[in-house]
Amino acid sequence: MKFVHIADVHLGATPDSDKPWADLRQREIWDSFKNIIEVCNREKADLLLIAGDLFHRQPLLRELKEVNYCFSKLETARVVLMAGNHDYIGPRSHYAGFNWDEKVYMFLNDTIESVYFSNIDTFVYGFSYLKRDITDPLYDSVQPAKGDSINILIAHGGDEKNIPINRKRLLNAGFDYIALGHIHKPEIISENMAYAGSLEPLDKNETGPRGYILGEIKKNGKKQTEIRFIKSSLREYKKFDITVSSQTTNGALVDLIKEKISEEGQQHIYQILIKGLRDENIRFDKDAIYSLGNILEVTDESVPDYDFDALYLENADNLIGMFIKEIKESNQEETARKALYYGIEALLGARDTDGI
């Protein structure tokens, strides 16, 4: 029996809503979801397991119809899904009473239930969120039915506000696979339990690859589960450092960053940290860096490459010289070094404007 496990798709979300690429990112989340339908057909999957938060918030009726059309294109897979803490089934939710395609089964209650697929001799267990926050560890007592059938649990949670999960207890409950959602970072806990993670990264903290879990459960006398994470997101959030020197000009810095982006991929979204010692007369042009593409954030922690001995000789009888002497005699080397750079920069700036 083959399955595809996804979670935390968050259809309707708009990552980086204040950036030029925001609308494109919103469409790309839909594109990634539609790609999963193609994956299921290509892999001839038997089940598509969706472990909560298919939508970023309460889905609109037209959105449910669009998703349902996508499900209707599945050739071999049946869908089992649950509502998570973002798309929970509230009193006015369009989930309640929606007429899903015959290939789709959705858990609509907040107590454990199961659906059985006789063609693959598989039970899938789960329930849905009917409210945003659930603080009780509801999965602690869940157990599959006895017998030789394949038993799968779909679960959403793992923190204090959203169903705390005792991983060891859940692993020992007897399920052949536990498809987890809510934690956006993919994690294979064991061959029998994994977080699929978000299908697309949703904010700058979600660095690293995103995608889905592809799995197979074999019954050759003894049931055996094999899973692997497949990277499929259209973009990633990436962070990198650029170390400058006193020889680095604005043009050189831009070229260094362009080269790095070319190596990593133009489609990705970047956070850049500038480090090192720069020429004391250089001020790096962040606007030139932002114009290079999908640059989310530029942080400049470079410091001027001062000749402190020469500065001290020039300013031994004023505040600048006194500051250099005091800091250089401090025992806190790293802290003192940073204070020296930033303090001298401020004092020299004041000298140039007011005179010291």
Secondary structure, 3 states (H helix, E strand, C coil): CEEEEECCCCECCCCCCCCCCHHHHHHHHHHHHHHHHHHHHHHCCCEEEEECCCECCCCCHHHHHHHHHHHHCCCCCEEEEECCCCCCCCCCCCCCCCCCCCCEEECCCCCCEEEEECCCCEEEEECCCCCCCECCCCCCCCCCCCCCCEEEEEEECCCCCECCCCHHHHHCCCCCEEEEECCCCCEEEECCEEECCCCCCCCCCCECCCEEEEEEEEECCCEEEEEEEEECCCCCEEEEEEEECCCCCHHHHHHHHHHHHHHHCCCCEEEEEEEEEECCCCCCCHHHHHCCCCEEEEEECCEECCCHHHHHHHHCCCHHHHHHHHHHCCCCHHHHHHHHHHHHHHHHHHHHHHCC
